[in-house]
Amino acid sequence: MNQHQAFLRLWTAVLIQAIRDVETGDEQEQNSALAWMFSGIPSARVSFAAVCSWLGIDPDQVRAALLHRKRFAFCYNRWREATKDRIAA
């Protein structure tokens, strides 16, 4: 395996883990993964959009596809409601 393949495998694994964190993780893992994927707030971490770009996929299409997954959508909606409450306070 060359370096480019290893790089893509690493970031594919990061993306898959974020999806797993949302669907099977505890609340903290879910919130962290959802914030990474949906908040668009810059952080010290590599952005979701950058990872998608490296993998040759559109981040908006990935988000839309994930929201069609029942468990993912449930967690996302709960996170959005909690986020709204924190922003309004």
C-alpha positions in Angstrom: 0.0 0.0 0.0 1.4 3.4 -0.9 1.2 6.6 1.2 -1.8 8.0 -0.7 -3.8 4.8 -0.2 -2.9 4.7 3.5 -4.0 8.4 3.8 -7.4 7.6 2.2 -7.9 4.5 4.4 -7.2 6.6 7.5 -9.7 9.3 6.7 -12.3 6.7 5.5 -11.9 5.1 8.9 -12.3 8.5 10.7 -15.5 9.1 8.8 -16.9 5.6 9.5 -16.1 6.0 13.2 -17.9 9.3 13.3 -21.0 7.7 11.8 -20.7 4.8 14.4 -20.3 7.3 17.2 -23.6 8.9 16.2 -25.5 5.7 15.8 -24.0 3.7 18.7 -22.0 6.0 20.9 -22.9 7.6 24.2 -24.3 11.1 24.2 -20.9 12.8 24.3 -19.6 10.8 21.4 -22.8 11.5 19.4 -22.7 15.2 20.1 -19.0 15.5 19.2 -19.5 13.6 15.9 -22.6 15.5 15.0 -20.9 18.9 15.8 -18.0 17.8 13.5 -20.3 16.9 10.7 -22.9 19.6 10.9 -21.9 22.7 12.8 -19.4 24.1 10.4 -17.6 25.8 13.3 -13.9 25.8 12.7 -11.8 23.9 15.2 -8.4 22.5 15.7 -9.6 19.2 14.2 -9.6 18.5 10.5 -12.9 19.6 9.1 -15.6 17.2 7.9 -15.6 19.0 4.5 -11.9 18.5 4.1 -12.2 14.8 4.8 -15.0 14.5 2.3 -12.9 16.4 -0.2 -9.9 14.1 0.2 -12.2 11.1 -0.3 -13.8 12.6 -3.4 -17.3 12.8 -1.9 -19.6 15.8 -1.5 -20.2 16.6 2.2 -23.7 17.8 1.6 -24.6 14.6 -0.1 -23.1 12.6 2.7 -25.1 14.5 5.3 -28.3 14.1 3.3 -27.7 10.4 3.0 -27.0 10.0 6.7 -30.2 11.8 7.6 -32.1 9.1 5.7 -30.8 6.5 8.3 -33.4 6.3 11.0 -31.1 6.1 14.0 -28.8 8.8 12.7 -31.8 11.1 12.0 -33.1 10.5 15.5 -29.7 11.4 17.1 -29.3 14.4 14.8 -32.8 15.8 15.7 -32.1 15.4 19.4 -28.7 17.2 19.0 -30.3 20.0 17.0 -32.9 20.6 19.7 -30.2 20.6 22.4 -28.1 23.0 20.4 -31.0 25.4 19.9 -31.6 25.5 23.6 -27.9 26.3 24.4 -27.7 29.0 21.8 -31.0 30.6 23.0 -29.8 30.7 26.6 
